[in-house]
């Protein structure tokens, strides 16, 4: 019997030749994953593809997370589009087994990432939670500071006007003389 949550996969559901899955992560998933961020979850458009292969007791995940999220510009606070394009390469190991250890006997595939380039996740009760993995990978893509454009001028520190729309008319800020000596330094 299939679980209600499509992102929970039981080992028995993965056939010998692997299991290919696709997820639309817009809507509820994006709202839940981005709840404590500045990203606009309702406008997020996200899609994931995953291929699972059993290499007992481990499970290999290969896939991609793609889409776009809107977050505020760090300088002017205008909406700024952030493209998401993350390759997914992960090995699931049974919880409590092999954590922090190399996976012995796993065949190396030419052209595949080296073992140290693979992320490690755990599973228990023969259940893999792909939702947790996708949520973590999405959050890792959100930058600390993102700009709407490279030449964003930001906001006036005195009146708050968006300087991308033109000058604000505030008098120039007086120079802080405590920094005068540093202005003389030639680099």
C-alpha positions in Angstrom: 0.0 0.0 0.0 1.4 3.4 -1.1 1.9 6.1 1.6 -0.2 9.2 1.5 3.0 11.3 1.2 4.5 10.7 -2.3 7.9 11.8 -1.0 8.2 8.8 1.4 9.5 5.8 -0.5 9.8 2.3 0.9 12.7 0.1 -0.2 10.3 -2.5 -1.5 8.9 0.0 -4.0 12.3 0.3 -5.7 12.5 -2.3 -8.5 15.8 -4.0 -9.5 16.3 -1.6 -12.4 15.6 1.5 -10.2 12.8 3.9 -9.6 12.3 7.2 -11.4 10.2 9.9 -9.8 9.2 13.5 -10.6 7.8 16.0 -8.2 6.2 19.4 -8.6 7.5 21.2 -5.6 5.5 24.4 -6.1 2.6 25.2 -3.8 2.4 23.3 -0.4 5.9 22.0 -0.5 7.4 25.4 -1.2 5.3 27.1 1.4 6.4 24.6 4.1 10.1 24.5 3.0 10.5 28.3 2.8 8.3 29.2 5.8 11.2 30.8 7.9 12.9 32.5 4.9 12.4 35.7 3.1 11.6 33.8 -0.1 8.1 34.3 -1.6 6.9 30.7 -1.4 3.6 31.3 -3.2 5.5 32.4 -6.4 8.1 29.6 -6.2 8.2 27.3 -9.2 10.1 24.2 -8.4 10.5 20.7 -10.0 12.6 17.7 -9.0 13.6 14.6 -10.8 15.0 11.6 -8.9 16.3 8.2 -9.7 16.6 5.7 -6.9 18.8 2.6 -7.2 19.2 -0.1 -4.5 22.7 -1.0 -3.6 21.7 -2.9 -0.5 21.7 -1.9 2.3 22.2 1.5 0.7 20.1 3.5 -1.8 21.6 5.8 -4.4 19.8 9.0 -5.4 20.6 10.8 -8.6 18.6 13.7 -9.9 18.0 17.4 -10.2 16.2 20.2 -8.5 15.3 23.1 -10.8 13.1 26.2 -10.7 13.0 29.7 -9.5 12.2 31.5 -6.3 11.7 35.2 -5.6 13.5 36.8 -2.7 14.0 40.5 -1.8 17.0 42.3 -3.1 19.6 42.8 -0.4 20.1 46.4 -1.4 16.8 47.8 -2.6 14.3 45.2 -1.3 12.7 44.9 -4.7 11.7 41.3 -5.7 14.7 39.5 -7.2 14.5 36.2 -9.1 16.8 33.4 -8.0 17.3 30.5 -10.4 17.6 27.1 -8.7 19.6 24.4 -10.5 21.0 21.7 -8.2 22.3 18.3 -9.1 21.3 15.7 -6.5 23.8 13.0 -5.7 23.2 11.2 -2.5 23.6 7.9 -0.8 21.0 6.8 1.8 22.4 4.5 4.5 20.4 2.7 7.3 20.3 4.9 10.3 23.1 4.1 12.8 25.1 2.1 10.2 27.9 3.6 8.2 27.4 7.2 9.3 30.7 8.9 8.7 32.2 5.9 7.0 32.9 5.1 3.4 30.6 2.6 1.7 32.6 -0.6 1.1 32.1 -2.6 -2.1 30.2 0.1 -3.9 31.1 0.0 -7.6 32.6 3.1 -9.0 31.0 4.3 -12.2 33.1 6.2 -14.7 32.1 9.8 -15.1 30.2 9.8 -11.8 31.1 12.1 -8.9 33.8 10.8 -6.5 32.5 9.3 -3.2 33.5 12.4 -1.3 31.3 14.5 -3.6 28.2 12.5 -2.6 26.0 13.6 0.2 25.0 11.1 2.9 21.6 10.7 4.4 20.0 8.1 6.6 16.8 6.1 6.4 15.0 4.0 8.9 12.2 1.4 8.9 13.0 0.9 5.2 11.6 4.4 4.4 13.4 7.1 2.6 12.2 10.7 3.1 12.9 12.5 -0.1 11.0 15.5 1.1 13.6 16.2 3.8 16.5 15.9 1.3 14.8 18.2 -1.3 14.0 20.7 1.5 17.6 20.8 2.6 19.0 21.2 -0.9 16.5 24.0 -1.6 17.5 25.9 1.6 21.2 25.5 0.8 20.6 27.4 -2.5 19.2 30.5 -0.8 22.0 33.1 -0.6 22.7 35.3 2.4 22.6 38.3 0.0 21.0 38.4 -3.4 20.7 41.4 -5.8 18.0 42.2 -8.2 20.8 43.2 -10.7 24.5 43.6 -10.4 24.5 47.4 -10.5 21.7 47.8 -7.9 22.2 51.2 -6.2 20.1 50.3 -3.1 18.1 52.6 -0.9 19.0 56.1 0.3 20.2 55.7 3.9 18.5 59.0 4.9 15.0 59.0 3.2 14.7 55.3 2.0 14.1 56.2 -1.7 15.0 53.5 -4.2 18.1 55.0 -5.9 17.6 52.8 -9.0 14.7 55.1 -9.8 16.9 58.2 -9.7 18.5 60.5 -7.1 16.5 61.4 -4.0 17.5 65.0 -3.4 18.9 64.4 0.1 22.0 66.4 0.9 25.2 64.3 0.7 26.1 62.7 3.9 28.9 64.5 5.7 32.2 62.6 5.8 33.0 61.0 9.1 36.4 62.4 10.1 37.2 59.3 12.2 38.0 57.6 8.9 40.1 60.4 7.4 43.4 58.6 7.8 42.2 55.5 6.0 41.3 57.7 2.9 45.0 58.4 2.5 45.9 54.8 2.3 47.0 53.8 -1.3 46.4 50.1 -2.3 
